[in-house]
Amino acid sequence: MHKHLRRLQRVWIDWPIYFITTCIFKRRAILASKEVAAILVDEWRNAHDRHGWAIGRYVIMPDHVHFFCSAELDAKTLPTFLQAGKQWTSKRMTRELGLPGTVWQEEFFDHVLRSRESYGQKWDYVKKNPVRADLVKTSDEWPWQGEVELLRL
């Protein structure tokens, strides 16, 4: 693991919300399609039952994804949950869409949110990513965003 990607061993908030960013291997622009979005959202809808993690809001960009998540009491660890999700979605993208080779980068970025305001502020920033990337004029035009479950701090 890279030094700059070290994880906290203990979070001092009872039920934190994590902000996650993870990228496609070699930053290939393969995610912004309805077929890929359907695979990702399907995995996120099942994350609660499979891994003990609830997924909140998300934005799927062409070469990376941002999403918010929160663990239940007996959830798998964050790295285990993300690794399993990447493996599952990689297999489906390869099998169903014919995507070649490695799909995801191994690393991911996580940030613990500390208040309702930070969730709202972070979401406001994230949902504007497609605008900053000149993919759409307004964030509401971007089709690959949404919310799986309502997360509360």
C-alpha positions in Angstrom: 0.0 0.0 0.0 1.3 3.5 -0.8 2.2 5.6 2.2 -0.2 8.4 1.1 -3.1 5.9 1.0 -2.8 4.7 4.6 -6.1 4.0 6.3 -7.2 5.0 9.8 -7.2 1.9 12.0 -10.0 3.4 14.2 -12.6 6.0 13.4 -13.9 8.0 16.3 -17.4 8.5 14.9 -20.0 5.8 15.7 -21.6 5.6 12.2 -19.4 7.6 9.8 -20.2 8.2 6.2 -17.2 7.7 3.9 -16.6 9.5 0.7 -14.9 7.1 -1.8 -13.2 7.7 -5.1 -11.9 4.9 -7.2 -10.5 4.9 -10.7 -10.3 2.7 -13.7 -7.0 1.1 -14.5 -4.9 3.4 -16.7 -7.8 5.9 -16.4 -9.6 4.5 -19.5 -12.9 6.3 -20.2 -15.1 3.2 -20.0 -17.7 3.9 -17.3 -20.1 6.6 -18.6 -22.6 4.3 -20.3 -26.0 3.0 -19.3 -24.7 -0.6 -19.4 -21.8 0.0 -17.0 -23.9 2.3 -14.8 -26.5 -0.6 -14.5 -23.8 -3.0 -13.3 -22.4 -0.5 -10.7 -25.8 0.5 -9.4 -26.8 -3.2 -9.1 -23.7 -4.0 -7.1 -24.3 -0.9 -4.8 -28.0 -2.0 -4.3 -26.8 -5.4 -3.1 -23.9 -4.1 -1.0 -26.1 -4.0 2.1 -26.8 -7.7 2.0 -23.5 -8.9 0.6 -21.1 -6.7 2.6 -23.0 -4.8 5.3 -22.5 -1.4 3.6 -25.1 1.1 2.5 -24.4 3.2 -0.5 -25.7 6.8 -0.6 -25.2 9.3 -3.4 -22.9 8.6 -6.4 -21.5 10.1 -9.6 -20.1 7.9 -12.3 -17.5 9.7 -14.4 -15.9 8.2 -17.5 -12.8 7.1 -15.8 -13.6 7.1 -12.0 -16.5 6.9 -9.6 -17.4 8.9 -6.5 -19.8 7.5 -3.9 -20.7 7.8 -0.2 -21.2 4.8 2.0 -21.7 3.8 5.6 -21.1 0.5 7.4 -23.4 -1.5 9.5 -22.3 -3.0 12.9 -21.1 -6.3 11.4 -19.9 -5.0 8.0 -16.8 -6.2 6.2 -13.9 -3.8 6.4 -13.8 -1.0 3.9 -10.9 -2.4 1.9 -12.5 -5.9 1.8 -15.9 -4.4 0.8 -14.3 -2.3 -2.0 -12.1 -5.1 -3.3 -15.1 -7.5 -3.5 -17.2 -4.9 -5.3 -14.4 -4.2 -7.8 -13.9 -8.0 -8.4 -17.7 -8.5 -8.9 -18.2 -5.5 -11.2 -15.0 -6.4 -13.2 -16.2 -9.9 -13.9 -19.6 -8.6 -15.0 -18.1 -5.9 -17.2 -15.8 -8.3 -18.8 -18.4 -11.0 -19.3 -21.4 -8.9 -20.3 -19.7 -6.0 -22.1 -16.5 -7.5 -23.4 -14.2 -5.1 -21.6 -10.7 -6.3 -21.9 -8.1 -6.8 -19.1 -7.9 -5.2 -15.7 -10.8 -2.8 -15.0 -10.1 -1.1 -11.7 -7.0 0.4 -10.1 -6.2 -1.4 -6.9 -6.1 1.8 -4.8 -8.9 4.0 -3.7 -9.3 7.3 -1.9 -11.5 7.5 1.2 -12.4 10.4 3.4 -14.5 10.3 6.6 -17.3 12.9 6.7 -17.7 14.5 10.1 -21.0 16.3 9.8 -24.2 16.7 7.8 -22.8 19.9 6.4 -19.7 18.1 5.1 -21.9 15.5 3.3 -23.9 18.2 1.7 -20.8 20.2 0.8 -18.9 17.2 -0.6 -22.0 16.2 -2.6 -22.3 19.7 -4.0 -18.7 19.5 -5.1 -18.9 15.9 -6.5 -22.1 16.4 -8.5 -20.4 19.3 -10.4 -17.6 17.1 -11.6 -19.2 16.5 -15.0 -19.6 20.3 -15.5 -16.0 20.9 -14.5 -15.0 18.2 -17.0 -17.0 20.0 -19.8 -19.2 16.9 -20.2 -22.5 18.8 -19.6 -23.6 22.4 -19.0 -25.3 21.7 -15.7 -24.9 18.9 -13.2 -28.6 17.9 -13.5 -27.9 17.0 -17.2 -25.4 14.2 -16.2 -27.3 10.9 -16.4 -24.9 8.8 -14.4 -25.6 10.0 -10.9 -28.1 9.2 -8.2 -28.7 7.8 -4.7 -29.1 4.2 -3.7 -30.0 4.7 0.0 -30.5 7.8 2.2 -27.5 8.1 4.5 -27.7 10.1 7.7 -25.0 11.2 10.1 
